[in-house]
Amino acid sequence: MFQRVSSRTSRVSLLRTRAAVITVGLGASVALGAGVAAAADAPSAAPAAGIVQAQSVVQAKAAKVTVVEQAKVQAAAKKAAAKKATAKKAAAKKKISWIDPVRKYTLTASFNQAGSLWHAKHSGQDFAVPSGTPVMAAHGGTVVKAGGNGGGDGPAYGNAIVIKHGGGTYSQYAHLSRIDVRVGQIVKTGQRIALSGDTGNTTGPHLHFEIRTTPNYGSAIDPVKFLRAKGVHV
């Protein structure tokens, strides 16, 4: 009787021991599996963070390049606009490089007008202005005649000046009360060269103005038509 009970007790203890071992084993397996899973997940998080960081660096560089490129484009556009404005200004200046020889005038006797006042026909355009009105070079050039007796063209012109310009063009200013330049002097467009007057053959104070193809009398062309072709509003 005692042996049977003992044998039964031994069996129960053995079963309990086996159950405990299995339980411990299962727990270890679960723990080990969780560890393995955690170990498996841990490395994947690090590369993901690295990729995000790399993308951020690339995006930052791209943004920086974009800003630089935009600055270059804006600078190029600004330079082109400035160049265009300069060219436009130069063209405008070139277009109006000729000017009226006097300001605030009235046009009187015109080119090629017939009449008893002239030996033949009128050789220029008269600008009626008071004596002492500043007379300006209609265009830059070199003074080739200056003085009384029409600068050598005759007493009818009184005191006169002739300026040589480029392209075989000359301008003449006559009936002056005062001459402020000398032969050989270089003058600029708009520079004062004399004062208007009433010298020579006149019926009142005015400026007699001619455009010539030579420095001498007899080669005049229509000065008003010439100036208007140069952009001057006569």
ABEGO torsion letter per residue (X at the ends): XAAAAAAAAAAAAAAAAAAAAAAAAAAAAAAAAAAAAAAAAAAAAAAAAAAAAAAAAAAAAAAAAAAAAAAAAAAAAAAAAAAAAAAAAAAAAAAAABBBABBGBBBBBBBGBBEAABABBBABBBBBBBBGBBBBBABBEBBABBEBGGGGAEAAAEBBBBBBBBGGBBBBBBGBABBABBBGBBBBBGBBABBBBABEBBAEBBBBBBBBABABBGABBBAAAAAAAAGBBX
